[in-house]
């Protein structure tokens, strides 16, 4: 059974890079693995992966800009800006080479970071995010975030209701897929002051996910890439994300299906996800 992280084992860090204050957690020793979480989460979404990976690696899980305890002020939330700032953060940490994984919106960001920082990437796990094509119907909340930010902010300010809604609609077992303790902590992480206002800025400053999932980007991934996807994701069904990846991604290593899971496979089926990540990262 996958073990949830004991927070007393973690090191919490606050670091400044390009004038921005970041929060990240760290556990373990060895070669670094960087984990980028999705929306509307924080480092805590990797609570089952951190201890498993830390048995072999130095695991680093930041709160992305706008989330958790990291910076939430207004500014450049475009993809180029976000990648530039994340690269500076990793530079400030002194990382020469690292393994990378991203889930949900963190997967979108991670895929751009991997291409931009390809010389430092040892291997990349892409999880629960569009691959070669984008259909707005699969993610109607993207349009809502972009066109009605004030409405989204009002919804997110009720963090309990917002988190309940996200998990109920995304998990195979709905909100019952998470314990009361985990749910309370997820609500706490989403309820930090400024999170509700910050997250719509990602959509404000981008042209939408339909403009950033390009064949050109995937064609630059010459490093090993493993795709890890659940079998019951309402937003990323397998027949939507799977076709064409071998031909489009030079570094394609494998496509791993996580059974009996909805969108948040990293904690709906942590044992399967941990095996898939460890097998890949230990072999890369």
N, C-alpha and C positions, 0 to 999 in steps of 0.2 A: 504494500500500500504506500502510495506517495505520502511523504511527510510535509506538512505545512511548515513554513519557516517559523522558528522561534525568534522573535525580534530581538531578544537579548544577544543572539549570535551575530546580528548584523552590525555593521559600522555605518552610521549615518554621516554623510559629508555634505557640507555646503561649500561651494566653490564659485569663483567669479571668472567669467570668460567673456571677452568683448563687452565689458560693462554690464553683463547680465548675471544675476545670482541664480545658481542652480542647486537643486537638491538631488542626491543620489544615494543609493544603498550599495553596500559591497559585502561580499562574503567569499571566503576561500582564497587559495593561493594558486599560482601557476600562470599559464597563458590566459589573457583576458577574453571573456565573453560579454558582449554588450547586448542588453535586452531592451527593446523599445516597445512600450505598451500602446494600447489603442484608446479609442474614445468610448466612454467617458471615464477613463480609469487613471491609474498611476502605477508606480513601481509595484504596488501591492498585487496587481493582477498576476505577477510572476511568482506568487508566494509558494507554489508547489514546485516550480522549476529551479528556484534559487538554491535550495539545499541539495538537490540532486546534482546539479551542475557543479556546485561548489566542492564536491568531493574530488573533482578533477581540475577545476579551473578557478581563476579569479573572476567572479561574477559581478558585473556592474549593471545596475538597473536604475536609470535616472527617471525622475519626473520630467516629462517633456515640457517645453515652454507652455505656460497657460494651465498646467495641471498641478495637483498636489501642492507641494511646498516650493516649487520652482517659481521663477519670475512670471508675473502675469500682466505686466504693464503693456500698454498699447505699443505698436511698432510694426515692424515688417514680419508678417506671418505667411508670406509667399513661400513656395517651395524652395526657390533658390536662397532666400533669406534664412529659412529654417535650416537648410543644409549647411550654409556658411557658418551659422552659429553653433550647430552641433559639432562640426569639424573643429571649431575653436575649443569647444568643451573637451573633446577627446584629446586635443593637443595639450590642453591645460592638465589633463590627467596623466600625460606622458605616455600615451599608448603608441607603440611602434607598429605592432601587428595585432589584429583582433578578429575573433569570430563574432558574427552578428546575427540577431534574430529580431523579427518584427511581427507583431500581430495587429490585425485590424488597421486603423489609421496609422499606427506605428509601423505596420508593414509597408504601407505606401511610402512613408518617410524613409524607412530603412532601405527600400529598394533604390531610392534616389541617392541616399548616402553611400550605399555600396558601390554604385557606379562612379560617383564623384570621388570616392576615396578608395578606388579599386586596388591601388598598390598596397594598401594595408589590410585588405580583406583576405582572411584565410579560408573562410567558408560562410555561406549565408543561408539561413532558414527563413522562407517567406510563408506567412501564415494568414489565412482568412481575410484576404484582400484581393480585389480584382487583379487579373493577370494581363491577358492580351487584349481584352475588350472591356468596355464599360457600358452598362445599360442603366440609365437613371431610374428606371422602374425598380431595379433591385435595391436601391438605396434612396427612397423618396425623402428621407430626412436630410440628405445633402442639399437638396434644393431649398428645403425649409431653413436650414442654417444660413444659406446664402441670401435668400430673398426676404426672410422674415426673422432677422436676428433678435429683434426685441421680443417677439413671441417665444423664441427659444430661450432667451435669458429668463423670462418669467417662469417658464417651465422648469428650467434647471435650478432656479433659486429654491424650489421645493425639491431638494436633493433626494429625499426619501421617495417621493412619488416618481421622480424622473428615473431613478435607478431601478425601482420596481418595474416600471414600464419597459425599460430597455431589456432587462433580464427576462421578463415574462415573455416578451416577443421574440427573443433571440435564442434561448436555451431550449434544449429538447424537453426538459422537464419543467420549463418555466422557472419562476423564482425559487421553486423547491430544489433546484439544482445546487443551491448554495445554502450553507448553514446560517442560522440567525447571527452567529458571531461574525462570519464573513460578510454577510449583508450589511450589518451595522458598520463594519469598517469600510466597506465600499462606499456607503452613504457619507461617512465622515470624510473620506478622501475627495469625493465629488463636491462636498460642501465647503471646502476652503474658500475664504473670501476671494473674489476675483475670477474663480474658475468659470462661472456662468457667463461672465462678460468676455472672457478670453477666447473660449473655444470657437464661437462663430467667426472670429477673425481669420482662422485658417481658411474658411470658405469665402470670406470677403476678399482676401488677397490672392486667391487662386482663381483660375478660370474654370474650376470644378474638376472633379476627378476624370471627367470625360476628356479633358485636355491634357492630362499628364500621364495616362497609361499608353505609352507609345511603343511600337515595335522597335524603334531605334534604341530606346533605353534597354530593353531586354536583350538586344543583340550585343550589348557591351559587356554582358555578364560572362566573362571568360573564367572566373573563379567558380569553384563548386557551389551549386545551388540545389537545396532540397526544398520541395514544396510540401507543406503539411496542412491538410484540410480535413475537416469533419464531414461525416456523411449526411448530416441533416442540418446544414446551415441554410436558413431561409434567404440569406442575402448572397451567399456564394455557393450555389449548387454545383456539384462536381462537373456536370456536363456544360457548365458555363465557364469554369476556370481551367479545366483540364486540357481540352483539345489544343494541339499545336505547340505545346511547350517544348518538346524535344527539339523541334526544328528551329524555334525562335530563340532559345537560350543556349548559347554555346557551352556553358558550364553546367547544363542540366545534369543532375546526379540521380534524382528519383522523385517520384510523387507518392507520398505516404498518406493513406486514408485513415483517419481516426474514427473508429466505429462507435455507434450509439452516442453521438454528441451533436449538440447544436453549435452555434457560432463561437461560444467561449470554451473551446475544447481544452485550453490550457488549464482550466480548473474543473470542467465537467468530466474530463477523462485524463487526469494528469499522469497516470502510469503510462498510458500509451504515448502521450506527447513526450514525456521524459525519455522513454526508450528511443523514440525517433530522433530526438535532439542529441542525446548522448552518443548513439551509434554514428550519427553523422559527424558531430564535432570531434569525437575521439579518432575518427578515421581521416579527418582532414588535416 
